[in-house]
Amino acid sequence: MRIVSIDSSLGSRLLVCEATGPTAHAPVRLEVLADAEQADSRRHAESLGPMLAGALADPAVAARGLDAVVAATGPAPFTGLRAGLVTARAIGRARAIPVHGVPSLDALARAALDELAAGGAGPDAVVLVATDARRKEVYAARYRARGADDVERLGELVVGPPERAVDLGGADAVAGSGAVLHPRIAGGRPVLTAGSGDARAQVRIALARLAAGEELGTEPLYLRHADVQMPVGGRR
């Protein structure tokens, strides 16, 4: 299956990969065919179009069509998240292929749990993910692995000051851009992954959940209202 994956949770990342699995005996296997990234968190709309055009023109990609799109659904700042989802839906409509959504923190948790496992951690290891929500706040949740490719969220997904993340409970490690910005979340533990999403991990999660019969909607997880609000009432 050939998949384009878009994450606009912080900067913009887009990759096209060839994916197989999962099967009863093997996890998802990915071969990245094209990959583009830019770090500016305020240039999603300007960057995603050229990034997509470049990826689709790559000789490794152009020879065959796409089968699906996977996009991050947040939580993340409003404008970037919206740009990524609109781009994903546009590809899906133009090419008549399905579009699947995966929460950004789930993908980041999967990448962090992979790193923990590589370091010798057991299958019950827990990671606390905290990503930048601006306004000196973070989005946060705790996770453990669910199989080789998926994750299970432990408790609620919250937005608030760094103390809200700390109050979620214990963890073997921390991950995310919020933990980098607010070191008290880590409490002296190393921050495994410093981003706000992971375009590669979200493909693995999507395929694992689709294989389990789950539906992967693309409604964004905002958790709070946009910064700009419509005025109430008219002028006098």
Number of C-alpha atoms within 10 A of each C-alpha: 13 20 22 28 27 32 34 34 34 25 20 27 25 24 21 27 22 17 17 16 16 19 10 6 6 10 17 16 15 19 12 17 18 21 19 17 16 16 12 11 14 14 16 25 17 10 18 24 12 12 20 21 10 14 21 21 13 14 11 14 19 11 9 10 13 21 16 19 23 30 31 33 28 30 27 28 22 18 16 21 27 22 20 25 25 14 18 26 20 13 19 19 11 8 13 13 16 15 23 26 25 27 26 28 33 26 27 30 35 28 22 28 32 18 14 19 14 10 9 9 14 12 14 13 15 24 26 29 34 36 32 26 22 13 9 12 20 28 28 28 25 25 24 23 22 15 11 17 24 22 21 15 18 15 11 10 17 16 21 16 17 23 13 18 27 18 9 17 12 12 17 14 21 28 29 27 21 28 29 21 17 19 14 14 23 22 13 10 15 13 21 22 21 19 22 28 35 26 27 26 23 31 29 26 24 24 24 23 18 14 12 10 9 11 11 17 13 20 15 18 16 17 14 11 8 10 8 6 7 5 7 6 6 5 5 3
